Amino acid sequence: MTTARPSARRVDAPTWLRRVIPVLVLVALMWVTEIVDLILPLDLDAFGIRPRDLGHLQGIVLSPFLHLGFGHLMANTVVLLVLGSLLALTTRHLWLVTAGVVLLGGLGVWVLGGPNTVHIGASGVVYGYAAFLAVYGFVARRIGQALLGVLVILVYGSMIWGVLPLREGVSWQGHLFGAAAGVAMAVWLGRRDRTSRNA
């Protein structure tokens, strides 16, 4: 005589955790890259964005994962985790926004960045996330996300000074074009979502 074994109950991760995991993975990749750059005799920072250098177009994609030491990385990590998690939890556009900010913002730096400079760091993504969150709710006409946008402006509004050439050695172009890309993605996706909801 045989008896059927009870099926094992599958335990799924909470929805909020599944949505935040991609943000954690992005940040983890940045930390792994910095550790590799520290341990191995490599100069990974050289693979950042080199404006108007056709031989370094890959820097547009690679630059957010490269940092000038762990202090630089830590400064970006905290804000990236907060804003990335808010974006992932309140919209379904994390990957689209990330890709748009990295590519459009990076291209802007590549075209208009200063000559003989190398731009690295995830601060352009941070600015892109902040700008997206600040604008998206108003364009999409979603009250909850508009209020979140106001909160982001209140908490991170001082970041606006980072888009100005006030500090030597800081890629204000990365901040500026990252923010501009975030606004562009917010307008595009906000209008699309508003139209879809009305339809």
C-alpha positions in Angstrom: 0.0 0.0 0.0 1.3 3.4 -0.9 0.3 6.9 0.1 0.7 10.1 -1.7 3.3 12.4 -0.1 1.9 15.9 0.7 3.3 18.4 -1.7 5.9 20.7 -0.3 4.5 24.2 0.3 6.3 26.8 -1.7 7.2 29.9 0.2 7.4 33.0 -2.0 9.2 36.1 -1.1 7.0 39.1 -0.3 6.1 41.2 -3.2 7.9 44.3 -1.9 11.1 42.2 -1.6 10.9 40.9 -5.1 10.5 44.4 -6.4 13.5 45.7 -4.4 15.8 42.8 -5.3 16.9 44.4 -8.6 18.0 47.5 -6.8 20.1 45.4 -4.4 21.6 43.5 -7.3 22.6 46.8 -9.1 24.3 48.1 -5.9 25.9 44.7 -5.2 27.5 44.8 -8.7 28.9 48.2 -8.0 30.5 46.9 -4.8 31.9 43.8 -6.5 33.4 46.0 -9.2 35.1 48.3 -6.7 36.4 45.3 -4.7 37.8 43.8 -7.9 39.4 47.1 -8.8 41.0 47.2 -5.4 42.3 43.7 -5.3 43.5 43.1 -8.9 46.1 45.2 -10.7 43.5 46.7 -12.9 42.5 50.3 -13.6 38.8 49.8 -14.1 38.1 53.5 -13.7 39.8 54.1 -17.0 36.7 52.5 -18.6 34.5 55.4 -17.6 33.0 58.0 -20.0 35.6 59.7 -22.1 33.8 62.6 -23.9 33.8 62.3 -27.7 36.2 59.4 -27.7 34.7 56.8 -30.1 37.0 54.1 -28.6 35.3 54.4 -25.2 31.6 54.4 -26.0 31.3 51.4 -23.6 32.0 53.9 -20.8 28.4 55.1 -21.1 27.1 51.7 -19.8 30.1 50.9 -17.5 30.6 54.3 -15.7 27.8 53.8 -13.1 29.5 50.7 -11.8 32.9 52.4 -11.4 33.8 54.6 -8.4 36.8 56.6 -7.1 37.1 54.5 -3.9 34.8 53.2 -1.3 33.9 56.6 0.1 32.6 57.6 -3.3 30.7 54.4 -3.6 29.2 54.5 -0.1 27.9 58.1 -0.7 26.1 56.9 -3.8 24.9 53.6 -2.3 22.7 55.0 0.5 20.8 57.4 -1.8 20.6 54.8 -4.6 19.1 52.2 -2.3 16.5 54.7 -1.0 15.5 56.2 -4.3 15.8 53.0 -6.3 13.6 51.2 -3.8 11.0 53.9 -3.9 10.9 53.8 -7.7 10.6 50.0 -7.7 7.9 49.9 -5.1 5.7 52.7 -6.6 6.1 52.0 -10.3 6.8 49.1 -12.6 9.4 51.1 -14.5 12.6 50.4 -12.6 14.4 48.8 -15.5 13.2 51.2 -18.2 14.1 54.2 -16.1 17.5 52.8 -15.2 18.3 52.0 -18.8 17.0 55.4 -20.0 19.0 57.4 -17.4 22.2 55.4 -18.0 22.0 55.6 -21.8 20.6 59.1 -22.3 22.4 60.7 -19.4 25.7 58.9 -20.3 25.3 60.0 -23.9 24.8 63.6 -22.8 28.1 63.4 -20.8 29.9 61.8 -23.8 28.8 64.5 -26.1 29.1 67.6 -23.9 31.5 66.6 -21.1 34.8 68.4 -20.7 37.8 67.4 -22.9 40.4 65.0 -21.5 38.2 64.0 -18.6 36.9 60.6 -17.4 33.5 60.4 -15.7 32.6 57.6 -13.3 30.1 56.9 -10.6 26.4 56.2 -10.1 25.5 59.7 -9.1 24.0 60.3 -12.5 21.6 57.4 -11.9 20.9 58.9 -8.4 20.0 62.2 -10.0 17.9 60.4 -12.7 15.9 58.5 -10.1 15.3 61.6 -8.0 14.2 63.6 -11.0 11.9 60.8 -12.2 10.2 60.5 -8.8 9.8 64.2 -8.5 8.0 64.6 -11.9 6.3 61.2 -12.7 3.3 61.5 -10.3 2.4 65.0 -11.6 2.6 63.9 -15.3 0.7 60.6 -14.6 -1.8 62.5 -12.4 -1.5 60.0 -9.6 -2.0 61.7 -6.3 0.1 59.2 -4.2 3.1 59.4 -6.5 2.7 63.2 -6.8 2.9 63.4 -3.0 6.0 61.2 -3.1 7.5 63.5 -5.6 7.0 66.4 -3.2 8.6 64.4 -0.4 11.6 63.6 -2.7 11.9 67.3 -3.5 11.8 68.3 0.1 14.3 65.7 1.2 16.7 65.7 -1.7 16.1 69.2 -3.2 19.5 70.4 -2.2 20.9 68.0 -4.8 20.0 70.7 -7.4 23.3 72.4 -6.6 25.1 69.3 -7.9 24.1 70.2 -11.5 26.2 73.3 -11.4 30.0 73.5 -11.9 30.7 74.5 -8.4 33.2 71.8 -7.3 36.3 70.8 -9.1 36.6 67.1 -9.7 32.8 66.5 -9.5 31.0 65.4 -12.7 28.3 68.1 -12.7 27.6 67.0 -16.3 26.8 63.5 -15.0 24.4 65.0 -12.5 22.8 67.4 -15.0 22.3 64.9 -17.8 21.2 62.2 -15.4 18.5 64.5 -14.0 17.5 65.6 -17.5 17.1 61.9 -18.5 15.1 61.2 -15.4 12.7 64.1 -16.3 12.4 62.8 -19.9 11.6 59.3 -18.8 9.0 60.6 -16.3 7.3 62.7 -18.9 7.2 59.8 -21.4 6.1 57.1 -19.0 3.8 59.4 -17.1 1.9 60.3 -20.3 1.8 56.7 -21.4 0.5 55.5 -18.1 -2.1 58.3 -17.9 -3.3 57.5 -21.4 -3.5 53.8 -20.7 -5.5 54.4 -17.5 -8.0 56.7 -19.3 -8.4 54.2 -22.1 
